[in-house]
Amino acid sequence: KGNAGRHNMLEMLVIALCSTLTGGADRTAMAEFAETRLEFLRGFRVLEHGAPSHDIFSRLFRLLDPQRFGSCFQLFMARFAEACRGVIAIDGKVPRRSFDKASGKSALHVVSAWGCEQRLVLAQIATEAKSNEITAVPNC
């Protein structure tokens, strides 16, 4: 608690990414990942103030601008994808409960490019309506 606001943003984003890549789904998982792998992480980053708590991760993600972060992350993934080899699977999905009957908002339709060898989504876009995945691929 005494180190709130002293954690390095880049270090926290690296921890968040690593946690997510290993199945972590929320800020608590990110904090647990950092705590249990602190010495390993210090091999790559300084982590001068130790492992960030789940509250610190929560604060970080509340302060980040979603559009700017999304743009930066897409650029990062695009550079990562350039080095990827092998099969890329294209798949369209409609996330459950992504519609809003009260406001008349239709369900979200998402097309993803999945790197089979990397076991990672390389690109993902929202489409206006259900369509053929192949027509959405040039936008990824």
C-alpha positions in Angstrom: 0.0 0.0 0.0 2.8 2.4 0.8 4.2 2.0 -2.8 1.0 3.0 -4.6 1.8 5.3 -7.5 5.5 4.3 -7.4 5.3 1.3 -9.7 6.6 1.6 -13.2 3.8 1.6 -15.8 5.9 -0.4 -18.4 6.7 -3.0 -15.8 3.0 -3.3 -14.8 2.0 -3.7 -18.5 4.6 -6.4 -19.0 3.2 -8.2 -16.0 -0.4 -7.8 -17.2 0.6 -9.2 -20.6 2.5 -12.1 -19.2 -0.4 -12.9 -16.8 -2.9 -12.8 -19.6 -0.8 -15.0 -21.9 -0.7 -17.6 -19.1 -4.5 -17.6 -18.5 -4.9 -14.7 -16.1 -8.2 -13.0 -16.6 -8.3 -10.1 -14.1 -6.4 -7.8 -11.9 -6.3 -10.3 -9.1 -4.6 -12.9 -11.4 -2.1 -10.2 -12.5 -1.2 -9.4 -8.9 -0.9 -13.1 -8.0 1.3 -13.7 -11.1 3.6 -10.8 -10.1 3.8 -12.0 -6.5 4.5 -15.7 -7.3 7.0 -14.9 -10.1 8.7 -11.8 -8.6 12.3 -13.2 -8.7 11.8 -14.4 -12.3 10.3 -11.0 -13.4 13.2 -9.2 -11.8 15.5 -11.0 -14.3 13.9 -8.8 -16.9 12.6 -5.7 -15.1 13.7 -3.9 -12.0 10.4 -4.0 -9.9 12.0 -1.7 -7.4 8.8 -1.5 -5.3 8.0 -5.2 -5.4 4.9 -6.8 -6.9 2.0 -4.5 -7.6 -1.3 -5.3 -5.8 -4.6 -5.9 -7.5 -5.7 -2.4 -6.5 -2.7 -0.9 -8.3 -3.5 -2.9 -11.4 -7.1 -1.7 -11.1 -6.0 1.9 -10.9 -3.7 1.5 -13.9 -6.4 0.2 -16.1 -8.9 2.9 -15.0 -6.3 5.6 -15.9 -5.4 4.2 -19.3 -7.2 5.6 -22.3 -8.8 2.5 -23.9 -8.5 3.8 -27.5 -4.9 4.8 -27.2 -3.9 1.7 -25.3 -5.8 -0.4 -27.9 -3.9 1.3 -30.8 -0.5 0.8 -29.1 -1.4 -2.8 -28.3 -2.5 -3.4 -32.0 0.8 -2.0 -33.2 2.7 -4.3 -30.7 0.8 -7.3 -31.9 1.3 -6.3 -35.6 5.0 -6.3 -35.1 4.8 -9.6 -33.3 2.6 -11.1 -36.0 5.3 -10.2 -38.7 7.6 -12.8 -37.1 4.9 -15.4 -36.9 5.0 -18.4 -39.2 2.6 -21.3 -39.8 -1.2 -21.6 -39.9 -3.4 -18.6 -39.1 -7.0 -19.5 -38.5 -9.8 -17.0 -39.2 -12.9 -17.2 -37.0 -16.0 -15.1 -36.4 -17.8 -15.0 -33.1 -20.7 -13.3 -31.4 -19.9 -12.9 -27.7 -22.8 -14.0 -25.4 -24.9 -11.2 -24.0 -23.2 -8.6 -26.3 -26.6 -7.2 -27.3 -28.8 -4.7 -25.4 -32.5 -5.1 -26.0 -33.5 -2.0 -24.0 -31.4 0.3 -26.2 -31.9 -1.7 -29.4 -28.2 -2.4 -29.7 -27.5 -5.4 -31.8 -25.0 -8.1 -30.8 -21.2 -7.6 -31.3 -19.7 -9.5 -34.2 -15.9 -10.1 -33.9 -13.5 -11.7 -36.4 -10.2 -13.0 -35.1 -6.9 -14.2 -36.6 -5.5 -16.9 -34.5 -1.8 -18.0 -34.8 -2.0 -21.7 -34.3 1.7 -22.2 -33.4 1.8 -19.2 -31.2 -1.6 -20.0 -29.5 -2.4 -16.3 -29.6 -4.9 -14.0 -31.2 -2.8 -12.0 -33.7 -5.5 -9.5 -34.7 -9.2 -8.9 -33.9 -11.8 -6.6 -35.3 -15.4 -5.8 -34.7 -17.7 -6.0 -37.7 -21.0 -4.2 -38.1 -23.1 -7.3 -38.7 -22.7 -11.0 -39.2 -20.8 -11.5 -42.4 -18.4 -13.9 -44.0 -15.1 -13.9 -42.1 -13.1 -13.8 -45.4 -14.6 -10.3 -46.3 -13.4 -9.0 -42.9 -9.8 -10.3 -43.1 -8.4 -7.4 -45.1 -9.3 -5.1 -42.2 -7.3 -7.1 -39.7 
